[in-house]
Amino acid sequence: MKLNCAIKKDIDYIIVGQGLAGSALALHLAWRGKRIMVFDVPQENRSSLVAAGMFNPFASKGLIKTWMATDVFPYLHEFYPRVETLLKTKFFFQQLIYRPFLNIEEQNTWIAQTNDGAIQSFVEATHVKPAYPHQVHDPLGGIVARKGGYLDTPSFLNAVRSWLVSFGSFGAEHFDTDQIIDSDEGIIYKDYRASKVIFCTGVPLHDAMRWLPVIKLKGETLTVSMQDAPELIFNRGVYAVATQTPGAFKVGSTYQLKNIVHGISLAGRQELEMKFQQLFKSSYEVLSQDWGLRPTTVDRKPVVGIWPGLKNRVIFNGLGTKGVSLAPYFASVLADWLNGKRELLPEINITRFKALYSKV
């Protein structure tokens, strides 16, 4: 249907949510000359702000490359420096990541895998004896991964927000889905007319999105002071990355899928401290504790595509614990798809969950 509303602003896309996904997508669409409007109201428990921000080419369990690492990691190393230059803000830190071997079997398995050329490109060194015994417990040595590091997520998100505000492209308000009017030409939302509205909202917050195959994954972090600053990122069960406060490091993180209770917990602190002591030799003091809800999926891959039955609404969600590394690449994929320049991979396409939403 055609609408005769008093429109103050014609734009190309409305983006709902300015976490890692929404921020990366806003940048990609702007770079393609698209007119955008981003709506977001920060929440205290938002995972993008709480996250320690580490990006690691190897999976958290087992010495294997993380999914699509050969595409995702070269891309993020181009994306974030480009954004730093654009926004004149430092938030991207490349750093080697050292993962001590847990046992002899793991050490042997890793050495056998080093013949894989694709894996070798992510390996700086392999140690079969202690390499950093003055800082961590590593009696069997470990691997040093390259192309890793961490993102200062609050600085990144705040810089993107300021940039959006400077162009009049940000609305600090709740986005009310009940006020969307669909038409053959796109959507009307209040005073805006756009071709599509793209939801990058993380964990579903309202009934209209309850069917989404997005799972709440609670994570808790600690901020600690350490006497001995780590020479690189040490990662074995927990990891510690620098913060903007000298001598303070963010330690992450817990992974809780069941029996989720909002807020920090004593159990979360005890788990992180136990794992910290098992890895680090440095004395430390806990300065603070935080928590967030990550949006993940059953197959741990993003969910992207058309909101079923509503052609002018798009989903970009489910980045989970890999948001820092996945957001830039898949935001680019989505931006190209919106412009008809590429297809969505079956692994990320929302249609893989058709059995769920066909019942709604």
Secondary structure, DSSP 8 states (H G I E B T S, - for coil): -------SEE-SEEEE--SHHHHHHHHHHHHTT--EEEE----TTBHHHHS--EE-SB-SSSS-B-TTHHHHHHHHHHHHHHHHHHHT---EEE--EEEE-SSHHHHHHHHHHTT-HHHHTTEEEEESS-SSTTTB--TT-EEEESS-EEE-HHHHHHHHHHHHHHTT-EE-S---GGGEEEETTEEEETTEEESEEEE--SS--SGGGTTS--EEEEEEEEEEEESS--SSEEBSSSEEEE-SSTTEEEEE---B-SS--SS--HHHHHHHHHHHHHHB-S-EEEEEEEEEEEEE-TTSS-EEEE-TT-TTEEEEE--GGGHHHHHHHHHHHHHHHHTTS----TTTBGGGGHHHHTT-
